[in-house]
Amino acid sequence: MNLHRTGRARRSIVTCIAAIAAWSGGAIVYADGKSVYERTCVACDGAGVAGAPRTGDIEAWKSRIGTGMEALVASVINGVQGYTGMMPPRGGNPDLSDADIDAAVTYMVDESQ
C-alpha cells in the first residue's frame, strides 16, 4: 500500500466532508445507523469503554433491549450516569440528530440480539 496516496486520499475525503458540511449549513447527514455507529458510537460501544455495552454482546444488551427502543434512544439523546459508567448526551457528538441516534441504536440492537 502506498501510504503517501492513502494520506492524500484521506485529505481529499476530509475536504469533501467539510465542503458538504458547509453546503448543508454545517449539519452532517449520516447515511444510516452503521455509519453513525462507525463515526461515533464505536469509540465506546466497540470496546465497552466507560461501562458501555459492547456491540454484539448479547448478555450485556439483553436488559437494555428489554427497556424498549424509546428508552434506549432517550438514554443516548439525554446521556446516562450509571453505576458502571457514563455516556454524555448524544454519545458525545452534538451534531447527531435524533434520527441519527435512532438509526445507530437500531443498528446496535440488531447486532446485539
Secondary structure by P-SEA (a helix, b strand, c coil): ccaaaaaaaaaaaaaaaaaaaaaaccbbbbccaaaaaaacccccccccccccccccccccaaaaaaacaaaaaaaaaacccccccccccccccccccaaaaaaaaaaaaaacc
